[in-house]
């Protein structure tokens, strides 16, 4: 029943065409021999257009494209259906003109609609890709997308022997923010910190929300000395944040773990592991500081 409700327009067109054919064949049957070759060819074309006409209900979520596809497939079906009917009834000049108009406009409209459908499909693919790779709260890359992009960078620079650095940071005592001020405030803090980190980094740096209150940064072609300077800038930027909340302002700090390896020796799993060890050390030393992994060059 749901399918019938979705294709009621198509069913009405098919029923009307069938009734008109029966009426015309009953009262205006032709004595001329039927060209069955043309009947088969035009019948197959009419059937194809009919299938398209019923199949377009699958794109009903995009109403403009759905309506154009329905109109174009309906016009093409009617045009080919009239061509089949012509073989069985007396010649009518009006029907011949209607057939030509339906087929011509239907074909042009189908070309236009196909172009719009391709554009829409590409937009949907980009949207799905964005949703699959992006953290919905902060708008940063998610963990999965970061790992894939970071490994691609490492693979591309494997033979260059450049320094690759990675920073893993964790907002200090973030659970207290959620417990004392609520999760909405916690989300606001996360977004504010994310924007602050993004504004502090270079354009070529790769930033992602690693999970919870953790963020990860890949610094391509960056030495340990440069990574330490970047980390300190991030630490100060987060420490000096004044986040408005009701009648007060919230402050937060973060702890950082740094690792740096030559690109040929690095893979993303190892970099994250070493940075995580350094981050744990920074937390054990009182937080709001950074430590360097012992595996760092």
N, C-alpha and C positions, 0 to 999 in steps of 0.2 A: 504493500500500500504506500509506503514511503517513497518507493521508486516511481510509482504512478503519479504521485503528487508532484514529484520533481520534474517529470517530463510531460505534464498535462498539455503544454503548448505543442510539443512535438506530436503527441497523440492526436490532438485536434487537427493539425496539419495533415497527418497521414490519413485520418478518417475522412476529412474533407476531400482529399485527392482521390481516395478510393470511391467515394460516393459520386464524385464528378465523372470518374472513368466509367462507372456502371451506368450512369445516366446517359453519357455520350454514346457508349457502345449500344445501349438499348434503342435509342432514337436516331442516331446518326451513324450507324454502322456502314463501313465502306465496302464496296464490291471489288476494290483493287487488291491484288494478291499482296500478302504481308511480306515485307522484307525482314526475315527472321534474323539475318546477320545484324541489321541495324537495331532490332529489338533487343538482341542479346547484349550488344555493346552498350547501348543507352540504358538498358536494364541494370547492367553491372555498375555503370556510373551512378544511376539513381540509387541503387542499393548502397553504394559506398557513401554517397551524400547523406542517405538516411541513417546509416550507422554513425556518421560524424554528427549528425543532428541530434541523435539520442546520446552520443558520447560526451557532448559538451557540458552535460549537467555536472561533470566532475570538476569544472572550474567555476562553479557558481560563487565561490568566495570573492572572485574579482568580477563584479557585476558588469562593468563596461565591456570587458573582453568576452564575457559569457554572452551578452546580448548581441555583440557583433558576430561572434562565431555562430550563434543560433540563427541570426538573420542571413548570414552568407551561406551556411549549409542548407537552410530552408529554401533560399532562392535557387541554389544549384539543384537541389532535389526536385523542386517544381519544374525547372527548365528541362531536366532530363526525363522527368515523368511525362511531361507534355510531349516530348519527342517520341516516347514509347506509345503514348495514346494516339498520336498522329497516324501510326501504322494501322490502326483499327477503325478509325472514323473518317468521315468525309473531310476533305481539306478545308481549313478555316484560316483566312489571312490573319485575323486577330490573334489566334492561338500561336501562329508562327512568329509573329512579332513579340508576343508575350514570352515565348520560349527564348528568343534571342536576348531580350532584355534581362530575363531572370538569369540566364547563364553568364552574360557579360558582367552585369552588376555583381552577381554572386561571386564570380571569380576574382574581380578586382577587390571586392570587400574582403574576401578570404586572404588575399595577399597582404592587404593592410593589417588585418587582424593577426595574421601569423607574425608579422614584424613586431606588433605590439606584444604578442604573447612571448616571443623570444626575449624581448627587453624585460618584461615582467619576470620571466623565469630566471634571467641573470640577476635581477635585483633580489629575488627570493633566495637564490644561491648565496649571494654576498651576505644577505641578512642571516641566513642559517650559519654561514661560516663565522660571522661576527659573534653570534650567540654562542657557538661552540667553543670559541677561543677566548671569550671575554668574561671577566668576573662581573657579575650582574650588579654588584654593589658599587665598586670603585671605578669600573670602566677600564681597568688594567687588564693585561693578559692574565689568563688563569694558569694554573700549574702545568696542565697538560700542554697548552700552547707554548708556554715558556720553554719547557723541556725540548719540544720539537724544534723551535726556532733557535734555541741556544746550541743544540747539537749540530744543526745545519751550519751555524757560524763556525763552530769548532772544526767541522769537516772541511769547510772552505779554506780555513787558515792552517790546516794541518802541516803543510809543507813549508810554511813561511817562518816557523819558529818564533812567532811573536808572543808576547806575554798576554795571558788571559787572566783577568781577575774576576772574582765573584764575591759579592757582599750579601750576607743573609742577616736581616734585622728583625727584631721582635719588639713590639711596644711593651714597655715595662708595666707590670701590674694591671694589665688591661681588664682582667676579670673584675677588679674593683670598680672600674668605670661602669660596667654593666650592672653590677650588684648595687651600687650606690645611686646611679642616675638612670638606669634603664637601658634596654638594648637599642632603642632609637638613638639615644645619645651616643652609645658605643658605636653605632653605624656612622654617625656624624663625625666622630673622632677618626674613625678609620678612613673615611673619605677625605677629611682634611689633611691627615698625614700623607695619604696617597698623592694628593695634589702637591703637597710641599716637596715630597721626594721627587716627583716628576719635574717640578719647576727647578730643582737644584741640579738635576742630572744634565748630561749632554744629550744632544739629539740622537746620537748613534748608540747610546746605552739602552740595554734591554731590561725593562722593569716589569715585574708581575707580582700579583698577590699570591703568595705561596700557600696560604691557608690560614684561617683564623686571623690573628693579628700579626702574622709574619709576611714579610716582603723579601723578594730576591732580586738582585741586580747583576747582570752580566756586563762586564766592562771589557770590550774587545780592544786589543792592541793597547793595553794599559799595564804599566809596571806596578809593582807592589808599592813603590813610593807614591805614585799618582793615586793609587787606590786608597791609600791611607789619607791623603789630602781630601779626596772626595768624601770618604767616610766621615771625617771630622766635620766637614761642611754640613753633611746631612745630620749629624748628631746635634750640632749647634742650631740648625734650622728647626729641628723637631723640639728641642729643649726650650726654645724661645717662642714657641707657638702660644697664642692666647686665643683659645677656642670659646666663643660666646655660648653661654648656657644659662637661660633664665636671667637672673640678676647678677650672675657671677661669670667668671671666665675659668675654663679648665686648662690645665697644663699637663703635659706628658713628656716622657723621655723614652729612649729606645736603646737597646743593646745590639751590638754588631759583631758579626764574625766575618773575617776577611781571609781569603785564600788567593794565591796567584801561582799559576803554572805556565810552562811553555805550551803553546797550542798543540804541538805534536804529542805531548805527554798527557794532555787533559781530555777527559770526557765529562759530560755534564753530571753524571752520577757521582763521580769522585769529587768534583768541585763542590757540589752541594754537601757531601759528607764531611769534607774537610772544613768548610765554612760553618757547618752546624756544630762541629766540635769546638771551633773557636768561639761561636756564639754562646755555647754552654759555659765556656770558661769566663766570658765577659759577664754573664749573669752571676756566676759564683764569686766574681770580684766586686760585686756591689751594684751592677747595672749602670746604665747611662755612660757606657764606655765601649771601646772596641778592642778586640784581641785578634791576633794573627795565628792562623793554623800552623802547627809545627811542620806540616808537609809542604809549606810554601817555599818556593825557590828564594 
